[in-house]
Amino acid sequence: MIVVLLGVLVFVVAGCGCVVWAQRGGPRWVRAVAALTLGAGELLRFAEKNRRRGSSSGGGGGD
């Protein structure tokens, strides 16, 4: 389990590094990785917003 989490952490850090490098005019592959990283972040933000919206309109618990 720790190995999987470390792998995810490496991908996140590498993606953030590519975003910074792309802002400074990096090569085409860096801009592609940066676009994928930013897109994944937007998807996660959208999913979290929908999850919160769905749980607040539930109207209580399922007792």
N, C-alpha and C positions, 0 to 999 in steps of 0.2 A: 504494500500500500504506500509506503514512504517513497519507493522508487517511482511510482506513478505520479505522486504529488510533486516530486522533484522534477520529473519530466515536464509536467504542466508548467511549473515555475520557470524552467529554462525556456519553454516556448513563449511564455508571456514576456519575459525579459528580452528575448531576442526580437519579438514583435515590436516592443516599445523602442528598442534600439533602432530598428528599421524605420519606424515612424520619424524619429529624430533625424536619422541620416537622410531620409527622403525629403524632409523639410529643407535640408541643406543642399539638395540637388544630387542625390545619389544616383546610381545606375538604375536601369529599367527594372531589374528584378527586385531591387530594394523598394522601389515605388509600388510594385505589385504586392509584395509582402506587407507593406504599410497599408495599402488599401484593404487587403484581407483582414488585417488586424483591426483597423478602424471599423470595418463592416461587422466583424464579429462582436466588437464592443457595442455597436448600435443594436444588433440583434439581442444581445444580453440585456441591454437597457430596456428595450421594448418588451421583452419577455417578463422582466421583473415588474415593469409598470402594469402589465396585464395581470400578472399574478396577484399583485397588491389590490388591483381594482376588483378582481374576482373574489378575493377573500373578504373584502370589506362589505360587499353586497350580499354575502351569504346569509346574514340575518341571524347569526347565532351558531350554536353547535349542533351536532347530530346526535343528541342524547336519546 
